[in-house]
Amino acid sequence: MSLAVRWTRLLMVVSAASFTGAAYAIRATMDGPIGQYSGAALSAAIVYTIVIFIRPQISPLPAASAAIAYCWFIEFAQLTPIPAALSQRNWLARQLLGAQFDLIDVAWYPIGVIPLAAAHWFLRARTRSQTDPAPS
């Protein structure tokens, strides 16, 4: 495993922990829509970091697509009774699966992912321009 992959994975762990801390801090200090919808955006950001952790060399568009698709899958799965039943029994399941469908969350997932994908794209472009030899 290359040093760049190790640093990327370490950064993703730190980022996911930071997003998790931010989500819980917002939820603890703010009530209402800000707490709820920021949680959706930050959970999508966490999923994006997990995608990058698993595949550090992935491009931003496929990473963003995978993160958003996963979030939407989990959200639409809440239309079935399975996530709610699991969430009643286990705190971790409630954090990962939620308990009830919210259509507004569907819109907030991309809001959490798009800034990360843009930063990812910018950093990849910048890294590539620094490693490519200058034309003569």
C-alpha positions in Angstrom: 0.0 0.0 0.0 1.4 3.3 -1.0 2.0 6.2 1.3 -0.5 8.3 -0.6 -3.2 5.7 0.0 -2.4 5.5 3.7 -2.6 9.2 4.1 -5.9 9.3 2.1 -7.4 6.7 4.4 -6.2 8.4 7.5 -7.7 11.7 6.3 -11.0 9.9 5.6 -11.1 8.5 9.1 -10.4 11.9 10.6 -13.0 13.5 8.3 -15.7 10.9 9.1 -15.0 11.4 12.8 -15.2 15.2 12.4 -18.5 15.0 10.5 -19.9 12.6 13.1 -18.9 15.0 15.9 -20.4 18.0 14.0 -23.7 16.1 13.4 -24.0 15.2 17.1 -23.0 18.7 18.2 -25.6 20.3 16.0 -28.3 17.9 17.0 -27.5 18.5 20.7 -27.5 22.3 20.4 -30.1 23.0 17.8 -33.7 21.8 17.5 -35.9 21.7 14.5 -35.1 21.6 10.8 -31.4 22.7 11.1 -30.6 19.8 13.4 -32.5 17.3 11.3 -31.4 18.3 7.8 -27.8 19.1 8.7 -27.7 15.5 10.0 -28.8 14.2 6.6 -26.2 16.2 4.8 -23.4 15.2 7.3 -24.4 11.5 7.1 -24.0 11.7 3.3 -20.6 13.3 3.8 -19.7 10.4 6.1 -20.7 7.9 3.4 -18.6 9.8 0.9 -15.6 9.5 3.2 -16.3 5.7 3.5 -16.4 5.4 -0.3 -13.0 7.1 -0.5 -11.6 5.0 2.4 -12.6 1.8 0.6 -11.4 3.0 -2.9 -8.8 5.8 -2.4 -8.1 6.1 -6.2 -11.8 6.5 -7.2 -12.7 9.7 -9.1 -15.0 12.2 -7.6 -18.0 11.6 -9.8 -18.3 7.8 -9.2 -17.6 8.4 -5.5 -20.3 11.0 -5.2 -22.7 8.8 -7.2 -22.1 5.8 -5.0 -22.5 7.9 -1.8 -25.7 9.5 -2.9 -27.1 6.2 -4.3 -26.4 4.5 -1.0 -28.1 7.2 1.0 -31.1 7.2 -1.2 -31.3 3.4 -1.0 -31.3 3.6 2.8 -33.8 6.4 2.8 -36.2 4.6 0.5 -35.7 1.4 2.4 -37.4 3.2 5.3 -40.7 2.9 3.4 -40.6 -0.7 4.4 -41.0 -1.8 8.1 -37.5 -3.4 8.3 -35.4 -0.3 9.2 -38.0 0.8 11.8 -38.1 -2.6 13.4 -34.3 -2.8 13.6 -34.0 0.7 14.9 -36.4 0.0 17.8 -34.1 -2.8 19.0 -30.6 -1.3 18.5 -29.2 2.2 18.8 -26.5 1.6 16.2 -29.1 0.4 13.7 -31.1 3.5 14.3 -28.0 5.7 13.6 -27.2 3.8 10.4 -30.7 3.1 9.0 -33.0 5.7 10.5 -36.5 5.0 11.4 -38.8 6.8 9.0 -38.8 8.1 5.5 -38.4 11.8 4.9 -38.5 13.1 1.4 -36.6 16.2 2.3 -33.6 14.1 3.4 -33.4 12.8 -0.2 -32.6 16.4 -1.3 -30.1 17.0 1.5 -27.9 14.0 0.7 -26.5 15.6 -2.4 -26.0 18.8 -0.5 -23.7 16.9 1.9 -21.8 15.2 -0.9 -21.4 17.8 -3.7 -18.9 20.1 -1.8 -16.8 17.1 -0.9 -16.8 15.9 -4.5 -15.8 19.4 -5.7 -13.0 19.6 -3.2 -11.9 16.0 -4.2 -11.9 17.0 -7.9 -9.9 20.2 -7.1 -7.3 18.3 -5.1 -7.0 15.6 -7.7 -6.5 18.2 -10.5 -4.0 20.1 -8.4 -2.0 17.0 -7.5 -2.0 15.9 -11.2 -0.8 19.3 -12.4 2.0 19.2 -9.8 3.2 15.7 -10.8 2.9 16.1 -14.6 6.0 17.4 -16.2 5.8 20.9 -17.6 5.6 21.1 -21.4 8.7 22.5 -23.1 
